Amino acid sequence: MIFTAQIKVMPLKNLLDPQGKAVLGGLANLGITGVNDVRIGKQIELQIEADDETTAREKAEEAAKKLLANQVMEMYDIVIS
């Protein structure tokens, strides 16, 4: 069975996000007001072949921990469908 794992990786809340700050400044320069904060992350989609959803989630979790997210600076969330 093929499962789709969507992994959303974002900087930890208590860490500075330089990309987000740059975008926030750019929005202000464009006259776009009312935006208080910007956080930039990434979304990764994996097509996983597995016998069941639990196994697919385990594979996605392993990929996120070992390669896709730097757990010192980032958090991640996984959705399997």
PDB file of N, CA, C and O in Angstrom:
ATOM      1  N   MET A   1       0.836  -1.173   0.000  1.00  0.00           N
ATOM      2  CA  MET A   1       0.000   0.000   0.000  1.00  0.00           C
ATOM      3  C   MET A   1       0.888   1.245   0.000  1.00  0.00           C
ATOM      4  O   MET A   1       1.934   1.265   0.649  1.00  0.00           O
ATOM      5  N   ILE A   2       0.474   2.272  -0.721  1.00  0.00           N
ATOM      6  CA  ILE A   2       1.232   3.526  -0.787  1.00  0.00           C
ATOM      7  C   ILE A   2       0.554   4.570   0.106  1.00  0.00           C
ATOM      8  O   ILE A   2      -0.649   4.811   0.000  1.00  0.00           O
ATOM      9  N   PHE A   3       1.342   5.176   0.977  1.00  0.00           N
ATOM     10  CA  PHE A   3       0.873   6.245   1.853  1.00  0.00           C
ATOM     11  C   PHE A   3       1.610   7.530   1.500  1.00  0.00           C
ATOM     12  O   PHE A   3       2.745   7.498   1.025  1.00  0.00           O
ATOM     13  N   THR A   4       0.956   8.652   1.737  1.00  0.00           N
ATOM     14  CA  THR A   4       1.590   9.950   1.564  1.00  0.00           C
ATOM     15  C   THR A   4       1.864  10.522   2.946  1.00  0.00           C
ATOM     16  O   THR A   4       0.960  10.655   3.771  1.00  0.00           O
ATOM     17  N   ALA A   5       3.116  10.856   3.180  1.00  0.00           N
ATOM     18  CA  ALA A   5       3.502  11.495   4.439  1.00  0.00           C
ATOM     19  C   ALA A   5       3.836  12.945   4.138  1.00  0.00           C
ATOM     20  O   ALA A   5       4.722  13.231   3.332  1.00  0.00           O
ATOM     21  N   GLN A   6       3.134  13.847   4.779  1.00  0.00           N
ATOM     22  CA  GLN A   6       3.437  15.271   4.667  1.00  0.00           C
ATOM     23  C   GLN A   6       4.138  15.680   5.958  1.00  0.00           C
ATOM     24  O   GLN A   6       3.588  15.563   7.053  1.00  0.00           O
ATOM     25  N   ILE A   7       5.362  16.160   5.796  1.00  0.00           N
ATOM     26  CA  ILE A   7       6.177  16.540   6.942  1.00  0.00           C
ATOM     27  C   ILE A   7       6.396  18.046   6.884  1.00  0.00           C
ATOM     28  O   ILE A   7       6.991  18.567   5.940  1.00  0.00           O
ATOM     29  N   LYS A   8       5.906  18.734   7.907  1.00  0.00           N
ATOM     30  CA  LYS A   8       6.068  20.184   8.003  1.00  0.00           C
ATOM     31  C   LYS A   8       7.184  20.460   9.008  1.00  0.00           C
ATOM     32  O   LYS A   8       7.104  20.051  10.167  1.00  0.00           O
ATOM     33  N   VAL A   9       8.218  21.153   8.554  1.00  0.00           N
ATOM     34  CA  VAL A   9       9.379  21.468   9.393  1.00  0.00           C
ATOM     35  C   VAL A   9       9.404  22.985   9.601  1.00  0.00           C
ATOM     36  O   VAL A   9       9.362  23.759   8.645  1.00  0.00           O
ATOM     37  N   MET A  10       9.472  23.385  10.861  1.00  0.00           N
ATOM     38  CA  MET A  10       9.486  24.805  11.210  1.00  0.00           C
ATOM     39  C   MET A  10      10.572  25.076  12.244  1.00  0.00           C
ATOM     40  O   MET A  10      10.918  24.191  13.026  1.00  0.00           O
ATOM     41  N   PRO A  11      11.113  26.296  12.255  1.00  0.00           N
ATOM     42  CA  PRO A  11      12.084  26.647  13.301  1.00  0.00           C
ATOM     43  C   PRO A  11      11.396  26.617  14.672  1.00  0.00           C
ATOM     44  O   PRO A  11      10.207  26.912  14.789  1.00  0.00           O
ATOM     45  N   LEU A  12      12.152  26.264  15.682  1.00  0.00           N
ATOM     46  CA  LEU A  12      11.610  26.297  17.040  1.00  0.00           C
ATOM     47  C   LEU A  12      11.149  27.707  17.378  1.00  0.00           C
ATOM     48  O   LEU A  12      11.753  28.688  16.944  1.00  0.00           O
ATOM     49  N   LYS A  13      10.089  27.802  18.145  1.00  0.00           N
ATOM     50  CA  LYS A  13       9.473  29.101  18.455  1.00  0.00           C
ATOM     51  C   LYS A  13      10.435  30.070  19.141  1.00  0.00           C
ATOM     52  O   LYS A  13      10.371  31.276  18.903  1.00  0.00           O
ATOM     53  N   ASN A  14      11.325  29.553  19.989  1.00  0.00           N
ATOM     54  CA  ASN A  14      12.196  30.442  20.762  1.00  0.00           C
ATOM     55  C   ASN A  14      13.487  30.812  20.029  1.00  0.00           C
ATOM     56  O   ASN A  14      14.340  31.496  20.594  1.00  0.00           O
ATOM     57  N   LEU A  15      13.640  30.366  18.775  1.00  0.00           N
ATOM     58  CA  LEU A  15      14.833  30.715  18.000  1.00  0.00           C
ATOM     59  C   LEU A  15      14.520  31.799  16.973  1.00  0.00           C
ATOM     60  O   LEU A  15      13.417  31.869  16.431  1.00  0.00           O
ATOM     61  N   LEU A  16      15.507  32.630  16.724  1.00  0.00           N
ATOM     62  CA  LEU A  16      15.376  33.662  15.701  1.00  0.00           C
ATOM     63  C   LEU A  16      15.242  33.009  14.334  1.00  0.00           C
ATOM     64  O   LEU A  16      15.931  32.031  14.044  1.00  0.00           O
ATOM     65  N   ASP A  17      14.365  33.537  13.497  1.00  0.00           N
ATOM     66  CA  ASP A  17      14.173  33.054  12.132  1.00  0.00           C
ATOM     67  C   ASP A  17      14.597  34.174  11.182  1.00  0.00           C
ATOM     68  O   ASP A  17      13.782  35.035  10.853  1.00  0.00           O
ATOM     69  N   PRO A  18      15.861  34.181  10.733  1.00  0.00           N
ATOM     70  CA  PRO A  18      16.342  35.282   9.899  1.00  0.00           C
ATOM     71  C   PRO A  18      15.559  35.429   8.600  1.00  0.00           C
ATOM     72  O   PRO A  18      15.315  36.553   8.161  1.00  0.00           O
ATOM     73  N   GLN A  19      15.163  34.331   7.977  1.00  0.00           N
ATOM     74  CA  GLN A  19      14.370  34.423   6.741  1.00  0.00           C
ATOM     75  C   GLN A  19      13.025  35.078   7.026  1.00  0.00           C
ATOM     76  O   GLN A  19      12.564  35.931   6.268  1.00  0.00           O
ATOM     77  N   GLY A  20      12.411  34.674   8.115  1.00  0.00           N
ATOM     78  CA  GLY A  20      11.126  35.260   8.492  1.00  0.00           C
ATOM     79  C   GLY A  20      11.245  36.756   8.746  1.00  0.00           C
ATOM     80  O   GLY A  20      10.387  37.534   8.328  1.00  0.00           O
ATOM     81  N   LYS A  21      12.319  37.158   9.438  1.00  0.00           N
ATOM     82  CA  LYS A  21      12.525  38.587   9.718  1.00  0.00           C
ATOM     83  C   LYS A  21      12.745  39.366   8.421  1.00  0.00           C
ATOM     84  O   LYS A  21      12.268  40.493   8.286  1.00  0.00           O
ATOM     85  N   ALA A  22      13.462  38.772   7.468  1.00  0.00           N
ATOM     86  CA  ALA A  22      13.687  39.440   6.176  1.00  0.00           C
ATOM     87  C   ALA A  22      12.371  39.611   5.420  1.00  0.00           C
ATOM     88  O   ALA A  22      12.124  40.665   4.834  1.00  0.00           O
ATOM     89  N   VAL A  23      11.540  38.594   5.430  1.00  0.00           N
ATOM     90  CA  VAL A  23      10.237  38.684   4.757  1.00  0.00           C
ATOM     91  C   VAL A  23       9.360  39.709   5.464  1.00  0.00           C
ATOM     92  O   VAL A  23       8.665  40.485   4.809  1.00  0.00           O
ATOM     93  N   LEU A  24       9.385  39.719   6.790  1.00  0.00           N
ATOM     94  CA  LEU A  24       8.599  40.699   7.548  1.00  0.00           C
ATOM     95  C   LEU A  24       9.010  42.117   7.166  1.00  0.00           C
ATOM     96  O   LEU A  24       8.159  42.985   6.972  1.00  0.00           O
ATOM     97  N   GLY A  25      10.332  42.350   7.057  1.00  0.00           N
ATOM     98  CA  GLY A  25      10.804  43.673   6.631  1.00  0.00           C
ATOM     99  C   GLY A  25      10.382  43.993   5.208  1.00  0.00           C
ATOM    100  O   GLY A  25      10.017  45.130   4.911  1.00  0.00           O
ATOM    101  N   GLY A  26      10.428  43.004   4.324  1.00  0.00           N
ATOM    102  CA  GLY A  26      10.009  43.210   2.941  1.00  0.00           C
ATOM    103  C   GLY A  26       8.536  43.554   2.831  1.00  0.00           C
ATOM    104  O   GLY A  26       8.148  44.411   2.037  1.00  0.00           O
ATOM    105  N   LEU A  27       7.720  42.887   3.628  1.00  0.00           N
ATOM    106  CA  LEU A  27       6.282  43.192   3.622  1.00  0.00           C
ATOM    107  C   LEU A  27       6.043  44.633   4.056  1.00  0.00           C
ATOM    108  O   LEU A  27       5.237  45.346   3.457  1.00  0.00           O
ATOM    109  N   ALA A  28       6.754  45.059   5.106  1.00  0.00           N
ATOM    110  CA  ALA A  28       6.612  46.446   5.581  1.00  0.00           C
ATOM    111  C   ALA A  28       7.048  47.433   4.498  1.00  0.00           C
ATOM    112  O   ALA A  28       6.411  48.469   4.306  1.00  0.00           O
ATOM    113  N   ASN A  29       8.149  47.107   3.783  1.00  0.00           N
ATOM    114  CA  ASN A  29       8.623  47.982   2.706  1.00  0.00           C
ATOM    115  C   ASN A  29       7.612  48.089   1.564  1.00  0.00           C
ATOM    116  O   ASN A  29       7.557  49.104   0.868  1.00  0.00           O
ATOM    117  N   LEU A  30       6.821  47.045   1.378  1.00  0.00           N
ATOM    118  CA  LEU A  30       5.796  47.038   0.328  1.00  0.00           C
ATOM    119  C   LEU A  30       4.493  47.695   0.779  1.00  0.00           C
ATOM    120  O   LEU A  30       3.539  47.803   0.008  1.00  0.00           O
ATOM    121  N   GLY A  31       4.466  48.130   2.035  1.00  0.00           N
ATOM    122  CA  GLY A  31       3.260  48.777   2.549  1.00  0.00           C
ATOM    123  C   GLY A  31       2.212  47.789   3.037  1.00  0.00           C
ATOM    124  O   GLY A  31       1.066  48.171   3.275  1.00  0.00           O
ATOM    125  N   ILE A  32       2.586  46.535   3.187  1.00  0.00           N
ATOM    126  CA  ILE A  32       1.654  45.523   3.698  1.00  0.00           C
ATOM    127  C   ILE A  32       1.752  45.551   5.218  1.00  0.00           C
ATOM    128  O   ILE A  32       2.759  45.144   5.797  1.00  0.00           O
ATOM    129  N   THR A  33       0.693  46.036   5.852  1.00  0.00           N
ATOM    130  CA  THR A  33       0.709  46.242   7.297  1.00  0.00           C
ATOM    131  C   THR A  33      -0.137  45.196   8.009  1.00  0.00           C
ATOM    132  O   THR A  33      -0.907  44.460   7.391  1.00  0.00           O
ATOM    133  N   GLY A  34       0.027  45.153   9.311  1.00  0.00           N
ATOM    134  CA  GLY A  34      -0.768  44.253  10.132  1.00  0.00           C
ATOM    135  C   GLY A  34      -0.158  42.869  10.293  1.00  0.00           C
ATOM    136  O   GLY A  34      -0.724  42.028  10.990  1.00  0.00           O
ATOM    137  N   VAL A  35       0.978  42.617   9.667  1.00  0.00           N
ATOM    138  CA  VAL A  35       1.661  41.332   9.834  1.00  0.00           C
ATOM    139  C   VAL A  35       2.646  41.500  10.983  1.00  0.00           C
ATOM    140  O   VAL A  35       3.563  42.317  10.903  1.00  0.00           O
ATOM    141  N   ASN A  36       2.458  40.726  12.058  1.00  0.00           N
ATOM    142  CA  ASN A  36       3.273  40.882  13.254  1.00  0.00           C
ATOM    143  C   ASN A  36       4.499  39.986  13.281  1.00  0.00           C
ATOM    144  O   ASN A  36       5.504  40.337  13.900  1.00  0.00           O
ATOM    145  N   ASP A  37       4.436  38.833  12.622  1.00  0.00           N
ATOM    146  CA  ASP A  37       5.556  37.905  12.642  1.00  0.00           C
ATOM    147  C   ASP A  37       5.482  36.999  11.421  1.00  0.00           C
ATOM    148  O   ASP A  37       4.396  36.708  10.919  1.00  0.00           O
ATOM    149  N   VAL A  38       6.632  36.558  10.951  1.00  0.00           N
ATOM    150  CA  VAL A  38       6.717  35.620   9.833  1.00  0.00           C
ATOM    151  C   VAL A  38       7.702  34.537  10.226  1.00  0.00           C
ATOM    152  O   VAL A  38       8.795  34.838  10.706  1.00  0.00           O
ATOM    153  N   ARG A  39       7.332  33.290  10.031  1.00  0.00           N
ATOM    154  CA  ARG A  39       8.218  32.153  10.260  1.00  0.00           C
ATOM    155  C   ARG A  39       8.275  31.375   8.948  1.00  0.00           C
ATOM    156  O   ARG A  39       7.238  31.067   8.361  1.00  0.00           O
ATOM    157  N   ILE A  40       9.463  31.064   8.498  1.00  0.00           N
ATOM    158  CA  ILE A  40       9.653  30.344   7.245  1.00  0.00           C
ATOM    159  C   ILE A  40      10.059  28.905   7.562  1.00  0.00           C
ATOM    160  O   ILE A  40      10.980  28.665   8.342  1.00  0.00           O
ATOM    161  N   GLY A  41       9.366  27.968   6.953  1.00  0.00           N
ATOM    162  CA  GLY A  41       9.683  26.554   7.144  1.00  0.00           C
ATOM    163  C   GLY A  41       9.695  25.848   5.802  1.00  0.00           C
ATOM    164  O   GLY A  41       9.862  26.470   4.753  1.00  0.00           O
ATOM    165  N   LYS A  42       9.517  24.552   5.854  1.00  0.00           N
ATOM    166  CA  LYS A  42       9.467  23.772   4.622  1.00  0.00           C
ATOM    167  C   LYS A  42       8.465  22.641   4.796  1.00  0.00           C
ATOM    168  O   LYS A  42       8.212  22.175   5.906  1.00  0.00           O
ATOM    169  N   GLN A  43       7.902  22.213   3.675  1.00  0.00           N
ATOM    170  CA  GLN A  43       6.994  21.078   3.680  1.00  0.00           C
ATOM    171  C   GLN A  43       7.551  20.035   2.726  1.00  0.00           C
ATOM    172  O   GLN A  43       7.880  20.336   1.579  1.00  0.00           O
ATOM    173  N   ILE A  44       7.650  18.824   3.207  1.00  0.00           N
ATOM    174  CA  ILE A  44       8.201  17.716   2.434  1.00  0.00           C
ATOM    175  C   ILE A  44       7.128  16.652   2.323  1.00  0.00           C
ATOM    176  O   ILE A  44       6.461  16.324   3.304  1.00  0.00           O
ATOM    177  N   GLU A  45       6.964  16.116   1.129  1.00  0.00           N
ATOM    178  CA  GLU A  45       5.970  15.060   0.915  1.00  0.00           C
ATOM    179  C   GLU A  45       6.700  13.798   0.471  1.00  0.00           C
ATOM    180  O   GLU A  45       7.464  13.812  -0.494  1.00  0.00           O
ATOM    181  N   LEU A  46       6.453  12.711   1.190  1.00  0.00           N
ATOM    182  CA  LEU A  46       7.046  11.422   0.874  1.00  0.00           C
ATOM    183  C   LEU A  46       5.955  10.446   0.456  1.00  0.00           C
ATOM    184  O   LEU A  46       4.893  10.388   1.076  1.00  0.00           O
ATOM    185  N   GLN A  47       6.215   9.693  -0.580  1.00  0.00           N
ATOM    186  CA  GLN A  47       5.345   8.580  -0.956  1.00  0.00           C
ATOM    187  C   GLN A  47       6.006   7.332  -0.372  1.00  0.00           C
ATOM    188  O   GLN A  47       7.110   6.964  -0.772  1.00  0.00           O
ATOM    189  N   ILE A  48       5.333   6.689   0.570  1.00  0.00           N
ATOM    190  CA  ILE A  48       5.923   5.580   1.314  1.00  0.00           C
ATOM    191  C   ILE A  48       5.143   4.306   1.058  1.00  0.00           C
ATOM    192  O   ILE A  48       3.920   4.274   1.202  1.00  0.00           O
ATOM    193  N   GLU A  49       5.855   3.258   0.679  1.00  0.00           N
ATOM    194  CA  GLU A  49       5.238   1.945   0.537  1.00  0.00           C
ATOM    195  C   GLU A  49       5.375   1.224   1.873  1.00  0.00           C
ATOM    196  O   GLU A  49       6.482   1.028   2.375  1.00  0.00           O
ATOM    197  N   ALA A  50       4.245   0.834   2.435  1.00  0.00           N
ATOM    198  CA  ALA A  50       4.238   0.163   3.735  1.00  0.00           C
ATOM    199  C   ALA A  50       2.976  -0.697   3.847  1.00  0.00           C
ATOM    200  O   ALA A  50       2.002  -0.495   3.122  1.00  0.00           O
ATOM    201  N   ASP A  51       3.016  -1.650   4.763  1.00  0.00           N
ATOM    202  CA  ASP A  51       1.874  -2.541   4.968  1.00  0.00           C
ATOM    203  C   ASP A  51       0.705  -1.851   5.657  1.00  0.00           C
ATOM    204  O   ASP A  51      -0.453  -2.202   5.434  1.00  0.00           O
ATOM    205  N   ASP A  52       1.018  -0.856   6.506  1.00  0.00           N
ATOM    206  CA  ASP A  52      -0.045  -0.170   7.246  1.00  0.00           C
ATOM    207  C   ASP A  52       0.398   1.251   7.589  1.00  0.00           C
ATOM    208  O   ASP A  52       1.558   1.618   7.398  1.00  0.00           O
ATOM    209  N   GLU A  53      -0.536   2.032   8.092  1.00  0.00           N
ATOM    210  CA  GLU A  53      -0.264   3.437   8.401  1.00  0.00           C
ATOM    211  C   GLU A  53       0.778   3.589   9.498  1.00  0.00           C
ATOM    212  O   GLU A  53       1.588   4.516   9.461  1.00  0.00           O
ATOM    213  N   THR A  54       0.765   2.695  10.467  1.00  0.00           N
ATOM    214  CA  THR A  54       1.735   2.760  11.564  1.00  0.00           C
ATOM    215  C   THR A  54       3.157   2.619  11.044  1.00  0.00           C
ATOM    216  O   THR A  54       4.048   3.364  11.452  1.00  0.00           O
ATOM    217  N   THR A  55       3.371   1.665  10.145  1.00  0.00           N
ATOM    218  CA  THR A  55       4.693   1.457   9.570  1.00  0.00           C
ATOM    219  C   THR A  55       5.108   2.651   8.718  1.00  0.00           C
ATOM    220  O   THR A  55       6.265   3.070   8.748  1.00  0.00           O
ATOM    221  N   ALA A  56       4.165   3.196   7.962  1.00  0.00           N
ATOM    222  CA  ALA A  56       4.450   4.384   7.149  1.00  0.00           C
ATOM    223  C   ALA A  56       4.859   5.549   8.045  1.00  0.00           C
ATOM    224  O   ALA A  56       5.802   6.273   7.727  1.00  0.00           O
ATOM    225  N   ARG A  57       4.161   5.733   9.150  1.00  0.00           N
ATOM    226  CA  ARG A  57       4.479   6.818  10.090  1.00  0.00           C
ATOM    227  C   ARG A  57       5.876   6.614  10.687  1.00  0.00           C
ATOM    228  O   ARG A  57       6.639   7.568  10.838  1.00  0.00           O
ATOM    229  N   GLU A  58       6.198   5.373  11.022  1.00  0.00           N
ATOM    230  CA  GLU A  58       7.520   5.078  11.581  1.00  0.00           C
ATOM    231  C   GLU A  58       8.626   5.431  10.588  1.00  0.00           C
ATOM    232  O   GLU A  58       9.656   5.987  10.971  1.00  0.00           O
ATOM    233  N   LYS A  59       8.412   5.109   9.315  1.00  0.00           N
ATOM    234  CA  LYS A  59       9.403   5.440   8.282  1.00  0.00           C
ATOM    235  C   LYS A  59       9.534   6.951   8.116  1.00  0.00           C
ATOM    236  O   LYS A  59      10.644   7.468   7.985  1.00  0.00           O
ATOM    237  N   ALA A  60       8.414   7.655   8.120  1.00  0.00           N
ATOM    238  CA  ALA A  60       8.440   9.116   7.995  1.00  0.00           C
ATOM    239  C   ALA A  60       9.126   9.743   9.209  1.00  0.00           C
ATOM    240  O   ALA A  60       9.890  10.698   9.070  1.00  0.00           O
ATOM    241  N   GLU A  61       8.855   9.214  10.377  1.00  0.00           N
ATOM    242  CA  GLU A  61       9.472   9.706  11.612  1.00  0.00           C
ATOM    243  C   GLU A  61      10.992   9.514  11.557  1.00  0.00           C
ATOM    244  O   GLU A  61      11.750  10.409  11.930  1.00  0.00           O
ATOM    245  N   GLU A  62      11.421   8.361  11.097  1.00  0.00           N
ATOM    246  CA  GLU A  62      12.849   8.089  10.982  1.00  0.00           C
ATOM    247  C   GLU A  62      13.509   9.054   9.990  1.00  0.00           C
ATOM    248  O   GLU A  62      14.590   9.581  10.249  1.00  0.00           O
ATOM    249  N   ALA A  63      12.843   9.277   8.852  1.00  0.00           N
ATOM    250  CA  ALA A  63      13.376  10.205   7.851  1.00  0.00           C
ATOM    251  C   ALA A  63      13.486  11.616   8.420  1.00  0.00           C
ATOM    252  O   ALA A  63      14.487  12.300   8.209  1.00  0.00           O
ATOM    253  N   ALA A  64      12.457  12.045   9.141  1.00  0.00           N
ATOM    254  CA  ALA A  64      12.471  13.391   9.721  1.00  0.00           C
ATOM    255  C   ALA A  64      13.592  13.533  10.745  1.00  0.00           C
ATOM    256  O   ALA A  64      14.321  14.525  10.736  1.00  0.00           O
ATOM    257  N   LYS A  65      13.731  12.547  11.627  1.00  0.00           N
ATOM    258  CA  LYS A  65      14.749  12.620  12.679  1.00  0.00           C
ATOM    259  C   LYS A  65      16.168  12.555  12.122  1.00  0.00           C
ATOM    260  O   LYS A  65      17.051  13.280  12.582  1.00  0.00           O
ATOM    261  N   LYS A  66      16.389  11.688  11.134  1.00  0.00           N
ATOM    262  CA  LYS A  66      17.748  11.453  10.649  1.00  0.00           C
ATOM    263  C   LYS A  66      18.197  12.406   9.548  1.00  0.00           C
ATOM    264  O   LYS A  66      19.397  12.622   9.376  1.00  0.00           O
ATOM    265  N   LEU A  67      17.249  12.986   8.792  1.00  0.00           N
ATOM    266  CA  LEU A  67      17.658  13.765   7.632  1.00  0.00           C
ATOM    267  C   LEU A  67      16.904  15.077   7.427  1.00  0.00           C
ATOM    268  O   LEU A  67      17.521  16.095   7.116  1.00  0.00           O
ATOM    269  N   LEU A  68      15.606  15.071   7.593  1.00  0.00           N
ATOM    270  CA  LEU A  68      14.783  16.192   7.133  1.00  0.00           C
ATOM    271  C   LEU A  68      14.717  17.372   8.093  1.00  0.00           C
ATOM    272  O   LEU A  68      14.498  18.504   7.661  1.00  0.00           O
ATOM    273  N   ALA A  69      14.903  17.129   9.389  1.00  0.00           N
ATOM    274  CA  ALA A  69      14.802  18.207  10.372  1.00  0.00           C
ATOM    275  C   ALA A  69      16.022  18.186  11.293  1.00  0.00           C
ATOM    276  O   ALA A  69      16.483  17.126  11.716  1.00  0.00           O
ATOM    277  N   ASN A  70      16.524  19.359  11.586  1.00  0.00           N
ATOM    278  CA  ASN A  70      17.587  19.503  12.579  1.00  0.00           C
ATOM    279  C   ASN A  70      16.888  19.728  13.916  1.00  0.00           C
ATOM    280  O   ASN A  70      16.405  20.829  14.183  1.00  0.00           O
ATOM    281  N   GLN A  71      16.829  18.711  14.747  1.00  0.00           N
ATOM    282  CA  GLN A  71      16.030  18.780  15.973  1.00  0.00           C
ATOM    283  C   GLN A  71      16.567  19.764  16.998  1.00  0.00           C
ATOM    284  O   GLN A  71      15.866  20.092  17.955  1.00  0.00           O
ATOM    285  N   VAL A  72      17.779  20.236  16.823  1.00  0.00           N
ATOM    286  CA  VAL A  72      18.317  21.261  17.720  1.00  0.00           C
ATOM    287  C   VAL A  72      17.648  22.599  17.433  1.00  0.00           C
ATOM    288  O   VAL A  72      17.449  23.408  18.340  1.00  0.00           O
ATOM    289  N   MET A  73      17.298  22.830  16.154  1.00  0.00           N
ATOM    290  CA  MET A  73      16.765  24.131  15.741  1.00  0.00           C
ATOM    291  C   MET A  73      15.355  24.074  15.174  1.00  0.00           C
ATOM    292  O   MET A  73      14.719  25.115  15.010  1.00  0.00           O
ATOM    293  N   GLU A  74      14.855  22.887  14.872  1.00  0.00           N
ATOM    294  CA  GLU A  74      13.568  22.768  14.182  1.00  0.00           C
ATOM    295  C   GLU A  74      12.660  21.744  14.851  1.00  0.00           C
ATOM    296  O   GLU A  74      13.114  20.814  15.517  1.00  0.00           O
ATOM    297  N   MET A  75      11.378  21.947  14.650  1.00  0.00           N
ATOM    298  CA  MET A  75      10.372  20.966  15.055  1.00  0.00           C
ATOM    299  C   MET A  75       9.684  20.473  13.800  1.00  0.00           C
ATOM    300  O   MET A  75       9.746  21.126  12.758  1.00  0.00           O
ATOM    301  N   TYR A  76       9.035  19.336  13.889  1.00  0.00           N
ATOM    302  CA  TYR A  76       8.327  18.827  12.711  1.00  0.00           C
ATOM    303  C   TYR A  76       7.011  18.188  13.125  1.00  0.00           C
ATOM    304  O   TYR A  76       6.811  17.786  14.272  1.00  0.00           O
ATOM    305  N   ASP A  77       6.129  18.112  12.146  1.00  0.00           N
ATOM    306  CA  ASP A  77       4.819  17.506  12.341  1.00  0.00           C
ATOM    307  C   ASP A  77       4.575  16.613  11.123  1.00  0.00           C
ATOM    308  O   ASP A  77       4.877  17.000   9.995  1.00  0.00           O
ATOM    309  N   ILE A  78       4.028  15.421  11.356  1.00  0.00           N
ATOM    310  CA  ILE A  78       3.805  14.464  10.276  1.00  0.00           C
ATOM    311  C   ILE A  78       2.318  14.154  10.168  1.00  0.00           C
ATOM    312  O   ILE A  78       1.648  13.884  11.164  1.00  0.00           O
ATOM    313  N   VAL A  79       1.813  14.201   8.922  1.00  0.00           N
ATOM    314  CA  VAL A  79       0.440  13.798   8.623  1.00  0.00           C
ATOM    315  C   VAL A  79       0.520  12.698   7.578  1.00  0.00           C
ATOM    316  O   VAL A  79       1.143  12.871   6.530  1.00  0.00           O
ATOM    317  N   ILE A  80      -0.111  11.570   7.863  1.00  0.00           N
ATOM    318  CA  ILE A  80      -0.131  10.437   6.941  1.00  0.00           C
ATOM    319  C   ILE A  80      -1.518  10.337   6.326  1.00  0.00           C
ATOM    320  O   ILE A  80      -2.531  10.421   7.020  1.00  0.00           O
ATOM    321  N   SER A  81      -1.543  10.156   5.010  1.00  0.00           N
ATOM    322  CA  SER A  81      -2.843   9.945   4.348  1.00  0.00           C
ATOM    323  C   SER A  81      -2.688   8.846   3.311  1.00  0.00           C
ATOM    324  O   SER A  81      -3.653   8.499   2.630  1.00  0.00           O
TER     325      SER A  81
END
